[in-house]
Amino acid sequence: MQVKRISSTAELAALAGHWACLARGVPFRSWPWLIAWWRHFGHGGELFVLSVRDVHGTLVGIAPWYMRRCGARGRVLRFLGSGEACSDYLSILSTTEHEEAVTAAIAEWLTEAASSQATNGHQHNNWDLLELTGLSASDCTAAKLVAHLVDNGNAVHRRNGMNCWRIELPPSWDEYLAGLSKSHRKQVRRVERRLLESGRVVLNTAANERDLLRGMKILVDLHQRRRQSLGEPGCFASPQFSDFLHEAAERMLEAGCLQLHWAELDGRPVAAEFHLTSSTVTYAYQAGVAPDVLDEEPGRIMNVAVLKKAIEDGQRGFDFLRGDEPYKAHWRAEPRPLIELRVVPRRAVPRIRHGVWLAGSTMKNWIKSSINLAGMH
């Protein structure tokens, strides 16, 4: 296996045509999503994407990372798509067939690069910390990478992250409803009869650029008004995030991986949702509801409409993504744990930094536990 660091956007773009077959259908790993992220969140960082090719020169793996200098922590590697964008199910990209060889090659390359120095103007590939978030706890590729990194003498620390929540969808809407509690099923049926079947609620889905512009305007307005009514700034208060999501929406719609919905009640938009899709799973990424019509339950209206549509479209899963809000389990979603990994090379200084971080993390957890226990008495 031949591993090469990709450090320029032009080099990265050359991989775009092969990206989709390695991303395994997960939209957060896709080229449109990650290149939009890099354009808006990559400032101040360096591309640190590793391409892996077999003996025939065929691209069989990608580590979609970037590097940023972070004060006392040094040169930190992270996934493209991480941070404010909250991308879930990130991973090393590879075919199942080449998973073992790709992760072994990446681990060996990283280990050697961690002790390298820039010479004669050549690129500096040295790193001090690999910090990976948004990983599924059941991700086999990540597990293999960790095993190889440990075998090469690197230290790995794993801790639990948030849960994602996914509904395994049955073939029909009636089967899905049968799995809900009796009281919840009655509530859903009432929404269907009173609002959806009566025609008072209409679900719109963006099908072209004009629809997309209208839908995004509605989403931003509803999201911001709802969050501000709760005393929060809202995601779109960040110009960086807003610009990113608008560009990502255009790219993902063109790629056929976006469903932007908005529900109108009596002709007025009351709820909107931004979904990313694969061939089998719908991912609910962002949402907004009108805060002045909460008595009409716009969130419930939207959930009924989009879940019914997902089943009709033949989707096998509906993923609410990260966050342990109670409503997710109420819709029969099951938790899918995420994990965070910190990998430290064999050099002394990164190990010392890691030890300090571990001590601080342990103390914070102890203080938090003490406060929680005190609150119980």
Secondary structure, DSSP 8 states (H G I E B T S, - for coil): -EEEEE-SHHHHHTTHHHHHHHHTT-GGGSHHHHHHHHHHH-TT-EE-EEEEE-TT--EEEEE-EEEEE-GGG-EEEEETT-GGG---S---EE-GGGHHHHHHHHHHHHHHHTT----TT------SEEEEEEEETT-HHHHHHHHHHHHTT-EEEEEEEEEEEEEE--SSHHHHHHTS-HHHHHHHHHHIIIIITTTSEEEEE--SHHHHHHHHHHHHHHHHHHHHHTT---GGGSHHHHHHHHHHHHHHHHTT-EEEEEEEETTEEEEEEEEEE-SSEEEEEEEEE-GGGGGG-HHHHHHHHHHHHHHHTT-SEEEEEE---HHHHHTT-EEEEEEEEEEE-SSHHHHHHHHHHHHHHHHHHHHHHHHHHHHT-
